[in-house]
């Protein structure tokens, strides 16, 4: 593959990875939040801290939402698309470049969180 063509392929794969992973993570984030919130609830219970009913209800609703979201066809599609894009990156650009792109993605989203002025 020509160097200029390889750069175009690389940019497309980076764009496809970024946009697909962002969409996937919008759904997946709820699972991560639930995992952490359940840990917090368990911690509160073990230490006999008062737990507001609203927090318990919030977690219960997240559990119900998670089941619906993870069985939704869009979630399944995004999960499979992400795996295919990761494989394509390794195929076209190599495992080393895949690792570099993953690190760049993580750095960028960590930076966004730290610089966020929301909440």
NORJO-V78405 format. One record per residue. N is the residue number from 1. RES is the residue in three letters. PSI is psi in degrees with one decimal (* if undefined). Layout:
n	res	psi
N	RES	PSI
N	RES	PSI
This chain:
n	res	psi
1	UNK	136.7
2	UNK	150.7
3	UNK	-42.7
4	UNK	-38.0
5	UNK	-39.9
6	UNK	-37.2
7	UNK	-41.0
8	UNK	-44.0
9	UNK	-43.2
10	UNK	-43.9
11	UNK	-40.0
12	UNK	-44.2
13	UNK	-39.2
14	UNK	-45.7
15	UNK	-46.6
16	UNK	-41.5
17	UNK	-49.7
18	UNK	-51.0
19	UNK	-39.2
20	UNK	-43.5
21	UNK	-39.2
22	UNK	-45.3
23	UNK	-44.3
24	UNK	-43.6
25	UNK	-23.6
26	UNK	-35.3
27	UNK	-47.7
28	UNK	-30.0
29	UNK	-35.3
30	UNK	-37.0
31	UNK	-44.1
32	UNK	-44.9
33	UNK	-41.0
34	UNK	-43.6
35	UNK	-47.4
36	UNK	-45.5
37	UNK	-39.1
38	UNK	-36.7
39	UNK	-45.1
40	UNK	-44.3
41	UNK	-44.2
42	UNK	-41.6
43	UNK	-46.3
44	UNK	-45.1
45	UNK	-45.3
46	UNK	-33.5
47	UNK	9.1
48	UNK	37.7
49	UNK	149.2
50	UNK	136.4
51	UNK	115.6
52	UNK	141.8
53	UNK	-33.3
54	UNK	-38.3
55	UNK	-42.0
56	UNK	-43.5
57	UNK	-40.1
58	UNK	-45.4
59	UNK	-42.2
60	UNK	-42.0
61	UNK	-40.4
62	UNK	-38.6
63	UNK	-45.0
64	UNK	-43.1
65	UNK	-39.6
66	UNK	-45.2
67	UNK	-42.6
68	UNK	-47.3
69	UNK	-41.9
70	UNK	-15.7
71	UNK	-2.4
72	UNK	138.7
73	UNK	-32.7
74	UNK	-41.5
75	UNK	-47.1
76	UNK	-43.6
77	UNK	-48.3
78	UNK	-39.6
79	UNK	-46.3
80	UNK	-39.1
81	UNK	-42.5
82	UNK	-43.7
83	UNK	-40.3
84	UNK	-39.8
85	UNK	-42.2
86	UNK	-43.1
87	UNK	-39.5
88	UNK	-39.7
89	UNK	-46.5
90	UNK	-39.0
91	UNK	-51.4
92	UNK	-31.9
93	UNK	-18.9
94	UNK	158.7
95	UNK	-35.2
96	UNK	-44.1
97	UNK	-35.7
98	UNK	-46.6
99	UNK	-39.6
100	UNK	-43.6
101	UNK	-39.3
102	UNK	-45.0
103	UNK	-41.7
104	UNK	-43.1
105	UNK	-48.7
106	UNK	-42.3
107	UNK	-45.0
108	UNK	-45.0
109	UNK	-29.8
110	UNK	-42.4
111	UNK	-44.9
112	UNK	-40.8
113	UNK	-47.2
114	UNK	-30.6
115	UNK	-7.4
116	UNK	136.5
117	UNK	2.0
118	UNK	149.6
119	UNK	*
